[in-house]
Amino acid sequence: MDPQKIARINELYRRSKAEGLTDAEKKEQKLLRLEYIEAVRMNLRGQLNNIDIKEKDGSVVNLGEKYDADRKGN
């Protein structure tokens, strides 16, 4: 996520505590927070998709391939 957007999220948070926000600013804050959460989820998903697990039998299973295949089937 763009550092300027994160700075704006923080600015709106500080203003909400100090003096309150207008309705337009509340909507902007909500949209920015949703965008931030989605960025965090995508980052985490990318990291988890690159994890390999070595099973007891010696085989290696990639979590991304295993669970993305399950998600696509549903």
C-alpha positions as CSV (number, residue, x, y, z in Angstrom):
1,M,0.0,0.0,0.0
2,D,1.1,3.5,-0.8
3,P,2.8,5.2,2.2
4,Q,0.8,8.4,1.5
5,K,-2.4,6.4,2.1
6,I,-1.1,5.0,5.3
7,A,-0.2,8.5,6.4
8,R,-3.8,9.6,5.5
9,I,-5.3,6.7,7.6
10,N,-3.2,7.8,10.6
11,E,-4.1,11.5,10.0
12,L,-7.8,10.7,9.9
13,Y,-7.5,8.6,13.0
14,R,-5.8,11.4,15.0
15,R,-8.4,13.9,13.8
16,S,-11.3,11.5,14.7
17,K,-9.9,11.4,18.3
18,A,-9.2,15.1,18.5
19,E,-12.1,16.8,16.8
20,G,-14.2,14.3,15.0
21,L,-14.7,13.7,11.3
22,T,-17.2,14.8,8.7
23,D,-19.3,12.2,7.0
24,A,-17.1,12.4,3.9
25,E,-14.0,11.8,6.0
26,K,-15.6,8.9,7.7
27,K,-16.3,7.3,4.4
28,E,-12.8,8.0,3.2
29,Q,-11.4,6.5,6.4
30,K,-13.5,3.3,6.0
31,L,-12.4,2.9,2.3
32,L,-8.8,3.4,3.2
33,R,-9.0,0.9,6.0
34,L,-10.6,-1.7,3.8
35,E,-7.9,-1.2,1.2
36,Y,-5.2,-1.6,3.9
37,I,-6.8,-4.8,5.2
38,E,-7.0,-6.2,1.7
39,A,-3.3,-5.3,1.1
40,V,-2.3,-7.1,4.3
41,R,-4.3,-10.2,3.3
42,M,-2.7,-10.3,-0.1
43,N,0.7,-10.0,1.4
44,L,0.0,-12.8,3.9
45,R,-1.5,-15.0,1.2
46,G,1.6,-14.5,-0.9
47,Q,3.9,-15.5,1.9
48,L,1.8,-18.5,2.9
49,N,1.6,-19.7,-0.8
50,N,5.4,-19.9,-0.8
51,I,5.7,-22.3,2.3
52,D,6.7,-25.9,1.7
53,I,5.9,-28.5,4.3
54,K,8.0,-31.7,4.5
55,E,5.8,-34.6,5.4
56,K,6.9,-37.6,7.5
57,D,7.2,-39.7,4.4
58,G,9.7,-37.3,2.9
59,S,7.4,-35.7,0.4
60,V,7.2,-31.9,0.1
61,V,3.9,-30.2,-0.1
62,N,3.5,-26.6,-1.2
63,L,0.7,-24.9,0.8
64,G,-0.1,-22.5,-2.0
65,E,-0.7,-25.3,-4.5
66,K,-2.6,-27.4,-2.0
67,Y,-5.0,-24.8,-0.7
68,D,-5.4,-22.8,-3.8
69,A,-6.5,-26.0,-5.6
70,D,-9.1,-26.6,-2.8
71,R,-10.4,-23.0,-3.1
72,K,-10.7,-23.2,-6.9
73,G,-12.7,-26.4,-6.6
74,N,-15.3,-24.9,-4.3
